[in-house]
């Protein structure tokens, strides 16, 4: 037992528990079957935009689902939609505090993606040579997306863009340290399969966002 009375876990056991209990990516929760093709990647960009304000992850996920249900799954469809229809879709998901400004950001972002990368985020990746810092920098040119949002995108996109791996943002690394795991991306990556890195990053993020202490969550 550990000093606080909880059962001690090895690194591999801790990672296995994280993946089992919390390892669902936010893209998956939003109904995005992430693949290296234009539409799913764009829907991830939309989810990133929605998540880049001080709002609960559950509301951002719900809003992404609602926009998708409204047919706004491509930058062309988003750019062609009228502003009020975007506001209404966000309202149906109860994403109301930032609905108007986010509707504007989504429209402008779609136009930017169409104009600069012909609607295909793989062209953005290629412009960045797949280098994580460069990809994150280019993602930040989209309205509303700052450093945190760029980290969200890269964290999820590593599932289909191997050149981003291993990607863990500061929050995930802090949570890893609290759980007694290595707090460097390379060392964490050595504890699971490459294809599970996005899930591990999401799990650490979910645990870090919880109001319950990370160790208590895993011991429950």
VMD Tcl script that draws the C-alpha trace (Angstrom):
set ca {
  {0.00 0.00 0.00}
  {1.10 3.58 -0.55}
  {1.58 6.07 2.25}
  {-1.95 7.41 1.69}
  {-3.49 3.94 1.97}
  {-4.12 3.36 -1.72}
  {-2.93 0.24 -3.51}
  {0.41 0.91 -5.21}
  {0.41 0.42 -8.97}
  {3.20 -0.17 -11.43}
  {3.45 2.19 -14.40}
  {2.01 -0.33 -16.83}
  {-0.92 -1.09 -14.51}
  {-1.62 2.62 -14.08}
  {-1.61 3.21 -17.82}
  {-3.84 0.19 -18.42}
  {-6.32 1.51 -15.84}
  {-6.25 4.99 -17.39}
  {-6.98 3.59 -20.83}
  {-9.74 1.30 -19.60}
  {-11.60 3.88 -17.51}
  {-10.89 7.20 -19.18}
  {-9.29 6.45 -22.55}
  {-12.01 7.66 -24.87}
  {-10.86 10.53 -27.05}
  {-12.99 13.64 -27.23}
  {-13.27 13.21 -31.00}
  {-14.80 9.78 -30.46}
  {-17.18 11.18 -27.86}
  {-18.25 13.82 -30.39}
  {-19.09 11.09 -32.90}
  {-16.05 11.75 -35.10}
  {-14.55 8.60 -36.61}
  {-11.18 10.19 -36.99}
  {-9.36 9.29 -40.19}
  {-6.74 11.00 -42.28}
  {-9.32 12.43 -44.64}
  {-10.67 15.98 -45.02}
  {-14.09 15.77 -43.38}
  {-13.15 14.05 -40.07}
  {-10.10 16.29 -39.72}
  {-12.27 19.35 -40.27}
  {-14.77 18.15 -37.70}
  {-11.88 17.84 -35.25}
  {-10.95 21.44 -36.04}
  {-14.55 22.46 -35.28}
  {-14.41 20.58 -31.97}
  {-11.14 22.35 -31.22}
  {-12.72 25.74 -31.90}
  {-15.65 24.89 -29.65}
  {-13.30 23.75 -26.88}
  {-11.13 26.87 -27.02}
  {-13.24 28.93 -24.65}
  {-13.94 28.59 -20.94}
  {-16.72 26.07 -21.30}
  {-17.20 22.49 -20.17}
  {-15.88 19.75 -22.44}
  {-19.31 18.11 -22.39}
  {-20.91 21.23 -23.89}
  {-18.22 21.47 -26.57}
  {-18.77 17.83 -27.48}
  {-22.55 18.30 -27.59}
  {-22.16 21.37 -29.81}
  {-19.88 19.48 -32.19}
  {-22.50 16.74 -32.46}
  {-25.25 19.27 -33.12}
  {-23.29 21.04 -35.87}
  {-22.58 17.69 -37.49}
  {-26.27 16.72 -37.30}
  {-27.03 20.02 -39.05}
  {-24.84 18.89 -41.95}
  {-21.92 21.21 -41.20}
  {-19.23 18.56 -41.63}
  {-17.03 20.24 -44.21}
  {-15.56 23.73 -44.51}
  {-17.56 24.24 -47.68}
  {-20.82 23.46 -45.88}
  {-19.85 25.61 -42.90}
  {-18.88 28.58 -45.07}
  {-22.10 28.29 -47.07}
  {-24.30 28.18 -43.96}
  {-25.82 31.35 -42.61}
  {-24.70 32.75 -39.29}
  {-28.08 32.36 -37.61}
  {-28.28 28.65 -38.44}
  {-24.92 28.14 -36.73}
  {-26.11 30.10 -33.69}
  {-29.28 28.00 -33.57}
  {-27.32 24.73 -33.73}
  {-25.10 25.86 -30.87}
  {-28.16 26.90 -28.90}
  {-29.70 23.45 -29.27}
  {-26.57 22.08 -27.56}
  {-26.93 24.71 -24.78}
  {-23.67 26.27 -25.94}
  {-25.16 29.68 -25.34}
  {-22.63 31.89 -23.60}
  {-20.33 32.02 -26.63}
  {-22.79 31.06 -29.36}
  {-22.69 34.25 -31.43}
  {-18.93 34.79 -31.36}
  {-18.29 31.11 -32.00}
  {-20.69 31.08 -34.95}
  {-18.66 33.93 -36.43}
  {-15.34 32.17 -35.71}
  {-16.54 28.97 -37.36}
  {-17.57 30.80 -40.51}
  {-14.30 32.69 -40.78}
  {-12.27 29.59 -40.01}
  {-14.00 27.62 -42.76}
  {-13.29 30.38 -45.26}
  {-9.64 30.49 -44.20}
  {-9.27 26.74 -44.59}
  {-10.82 26.87 -48.05}
  {-8.72 29.83 -49.19}
  {-5.33 28.78 -47.81}
  {-5.44 24.98 -47.83}
  {-8.28 24.25 -50.25}
  {-10.38 22.79 -47.46}
  {-7.91 20.05 -46.57}
  {-6.02 20.09 -43.26}
  {-3.57 17.55 -44.65}
  {-2.18 20.41 -46.74}
  {-1.61 22.35 -43.52}
  {0.24 19.35 -42.10}
  {2.36 19.10 -45.23}
  {3.15 22.82 -45.10}
  {4.41 22.23 -41.56}
  {6.37 19.14 -42.67}
  {4.39 17.30 -40.00}
  {6.52 18.90 -37.28}
  {4.40 19.25 -34.10}
  {5.37 22.81 -33.19}
  {4.80 23.96 -36.76}
  {1.45 22.18 -37.00}
  {0.38 23.77 -33.70}
  {1.51 27.18 -34.95}
  {-0.52 26.91 -38.13}
  {-3.60 25.67 -36.27}
  {-3.40 28.85 -34.23}
  {-4.08 31.00 -37.32}
  {-7.73 29.91 -37.11}
  {-10.06 32.29 -35.26}
  {-10.53 31.58 -31.55}
  {-7.75 28.93 -31.37}
  {-4.82 29.76 -29.11}
  {-2.05 27.65 -27.57}
  {-4.46 25.52 -25.53}
  {-6.67 24.88 -28.55}
  {-3.70 23.99 -30.73}
  {-2.71 21.49 -28.07}
  {-6.19 19.99 -28.11}
  {-6.01 19.53 -31.87}
  {-2.55 17.95 -31.83}
  {-3.43 15.71 -28.88}
  {-6.35 14.20 -30.79}
  {-4.86 14.32 -34.30}
  {-1.87 12.21 -33.27}
  {-4.23 9.24 -33.60}
  {-4.00 9.63 -37.40}
  {-0.91 11.84 -37.84}
  {2.00 9.74 -36.54}
  {4.49 12.61 -36.93}
  {2.78 14.35 -33.99}
  {3.49 11.47 -31.63}
  {4.00 11.50 -28.74}
  {1.95 14.61 -27.94}
  {1.05 15.37 -24.32}
  {0.24 18.92 -23.24}
  {1.30 20.45 -19.93}
  {-1.92 19.46 -18.16}
  {-1.51 15.81 -19.16}
  {2.12 15.80 -18.06}
  {1.24 17.33 -14.69}
  {-1.42 14.67 -14.17}
  {1.04 11.95 -15.13}
  {3.46 13.25 -12.51}
  {0.70 13.29 -9.86}
  {0.04 9.64 -10.65}
  {3.71 8.76 -10.31}
  {4.13 8.25 -14.04}
  {7.00 9.69 -16.08}
  {6.36 13.33 -16.90}
  {8.13 13.43 -20.25}
  {6.37 12.61 -23.55}
  {8.97 10.09 -24.64}
  {8.91 8.15 -21.39}
  {5.12 8.09 -21.31}
  {5.03 6.89 -24.90}
  {7.11 3.89 -23.90}
  {4.32 2.66 -21.63}
  {1.74 1.95 -24.33}
  {1.32 1.23 -28.02}
  {1.69 4.12 -30.48}
  {-1.92 3.72 -31.59}
  {-3.07 4.30 -27.98}
  {-1.17 7.53 -27.37}
  {-4.12 9.77 -28.23}
  {-6.28 7.74 -25.85}
  {-3.69 7.99 -23.08}
  {-3.39 11.76 -23.59}
  {-7.18 12.07 -23.45}
  {-7.33 9.92 -20.31}
  {-4.76 12.07 -18.53}
  {-6.67 15.17 -19.61}
  {-9.97 13.82 -18.30}
  {-8.41 12.86 -14.98}
  {-6.68 16.23 -14.73}
  {-9.93 18.09 -15.32}
  {-11.76 16.14 -12.64}
  {-12.35 17.71 -9.24}
  {-11.27 14.44 -7.68}
  {-7.60 13.87 -7.00}
  {-6.05 11.78 -9.81}
  {-4.90 9.02 -7.48}
  {-8.31 8.75 -5.87}
  {-9.97 8.36 -9.26}
  {-7.81 5.40 -10.18}
  {-8.23 3.81 -6.76}
  {-12.02 4.03 -6.86}
}
mol new
graphics top color blue
foreach p $ca { graphics top sphere $p radius 0.5 }
foreach p [lrange $ca 0 end-1] q [lrange $ca 1 end] { graphics top cylinder $p $q radius 0.2 }
display resetview
